[in-house]
């Protein structure tokens, strides 16, 4: 009798019986049906073959009466081992034939129980039915696990903050879904190619990726087999492209070992195509975000001063550092301009991180310049900006510190609407904050009069947004104390001081930084 296609194909069957004639008869019947056969004469030999054989058998036919242990015990040990728990067990017996015996065998883990004498057709039919059920269950379990791993891979791909980590996630995801090593090649939004292998495998020859990419016409996904010219190994390659003209995202995995069924090969191709296409879509999302972020950052920079005023009354240095390329843009800004009354400097921060925050920042900065050039003092500027903010961006708040350094005296006027206090460094290296402040803007609350501080030539003022000093899980007073200590030891030249502060207080990349250092020059006689 030949093995029909509906039986699921040939299987490796372990026959366990202490009777050599029985083993011969069973083995002959199985081989005629197209199966491969392993033989064991007792339980110990059977368990050794299961543990150390070249491969785990697809099924086991076990006699109940064995010289060293019962077939029941062998079955229990097979089912208790994770490596062999899925192997179906068929019990046979010429003596243990009662209902009690058959019930005990099935209750202790057997998948079928036949009593001798056994007709060859009945044996093959029972084995085939058991294999069909076992293989269907394994396919369902494999598919469920692959879908679980595919879901995890998708989350990892869309969570990757850059192309390099996206390549790592794609290689790890393909390896997890298909349970074999994987190699990936993709091109970052900036044109940098990234090739990764997982786990710890050398990436495939680049020509293989070139071949599958060339076979992909336009957008979509293409899967093809590939045999390496170097070592003759067989691979399955996939390339995906979301838009025509984009570099293809490619993933390669070794072809399935052994004689995979056409259904299994087709499922491998579908899964690999899905992972590759998901990686290409995640990369396109990363590319879109990068383009939008760069556009927004350019817009944000256009709202900042192109140059600082040149005046003997003060020397300036500024630094503007956007948050990391993966964070949203913020509303940090600075301003410096000369007026008839003196030099106006300001540093502020619109609440939130978005294009809207940057747009509000631009409006506030232009309003600040207009009110300052009209000759309004710092407190009045804050009050007018509060009205402007509540008119153009209701519900938005901002912090802002404005300083006016009088042209003809040594008086410094400081109006602070909820911003970090400015740091004043005297010529004797003393460092202290001017902590007078009012409420932040956007609430419609009155601002207190500006603080008046006397400064002298050579004094240095440091104004910054919170990205310079704030650290996660740290009290703001601790952060400000560190800034004061670092600044007190720094150089007095504004440019050098900016560099010193950023070196000693490296940003964590989570927030924008606007930093302004002002060195006081001589005042003009009134």
QUIHUBEL-V782964 format. One record per backbone hydrogen bond with DSSP energy under -1.0 kcal/mol. NH is the residue of the N-H (numbers start at 1). CO is the residue of the C=O. If there is no record, write none. Layout:
# QUIHUBEL-V782964
nh	co
NH	CO
NH	CO
This chain:
# QUIHUBEL-V782964
nh	co
7	4
8	5
13	36
14	59
15	38
16	61
17	40
23	19
24	20
25	21
26	22
27	23
28	24
29	25
30	26
31	27
32	28
33	29
34	31
35	30
36	11
38	13
40	15
46	42
47	43
48	44
49	45
50	46
51	47
52	48
53	49
58	12
59	12
60	88
61	14
62	90
63	16
64	92
66	64
71	64
74	70
75	71
76	72
77	73
78	74
79	75
80	76
85	81
87	84
90	60
91	112
92	62
93	114
97	95
102	98
103	99
104	100
105	101
106	102
107	103
108	104
109	106
110	105
111	89
112	89
114	91
116	93
123	119
124	120
125	121
126	122
127	123
128	124
129	125
130	126
131	127
132	128
133	129
134	130
135	131
136	132
137	133
138	134
139	135
140	136
141	137
142	138
143	139
144	140
145	141
146	142
147	143
148	144
149	145
150	146
151	147
152	148
153	149
154	150
155	151
156	152
157	153
158	154
159	155
166	162
167	163
168	164
169	165
170	166
171	167
172	168
173	169
174	170
175	171
176	172
177	173
178	174
182	198
183	252
184	196
185	250
186	194
188	192
191	188
194	186
196	184
198	182
208	205
210	206
211	207
212	208
213	209
214	210
215	211
220	241
222	239
224	237
226	235
228	233
232	228
235	226
236	253
237	224
238	251
239	222
240	249
241	220
246	243
249	240
250	185
251	238
252	183
253	236
255	234
260	258
265	261
266	262
267	263
268	264
269	265
270	266
271	267
272	268
273	269
274	270
275	271
276	272
277	273
278	274
279	275
280	276
281	277
282	278
283	279
284	280
285	281
286	282
287	283
288	284
289	285
290	286
291	287
292	288
293	289
294	290
295	291
296	292
297	293
298	294
299	295
300	296
301	297
302	298
303	300
304	301
314	311
315	519
317	517
319	515
321	513
324	509
327	324
333	348
335	346
337	344
339	342
343	405
344	337
345	403
346	335
347	401
348	333
349	399
350	331
351	397
358	354
359	355
360	356
361	357
362	358
363	359
364	360
365	361
366	362
367	363
368	364
369	365
370	366
371	367
372	368
373	369
374	370
375	372
376	371
381	377
382	378
383	379
384	380
385	381
386	382
387	383
388	384
389	385
390	386
392	388
393	389
396	393
398	441
399	349
400	417
401	347
402	415
403	345
404	413
405	343
406	411
407	341
412	453
413	404
414	451
415	402
417	400
418	416
418	438
423	462
424	432
425	460
426	430
429	426
432	424
434	422
438	416
441	398
451	414
453	412
455	410
458	520
459	456
460	425
461	518
462	423
463	516
465	514
468	465
470	466
474	471
479	475
480	476
481	477
482	478
483	479
484	480
485	481
486	482
487	483
488	484
490	487
497	493
498	494
499	495
500	496
501	497
502	498
503	499
504	500
505	501
513	321
515	319
516	463
517	317
518	461
519	315
520	459
521	313
524	407
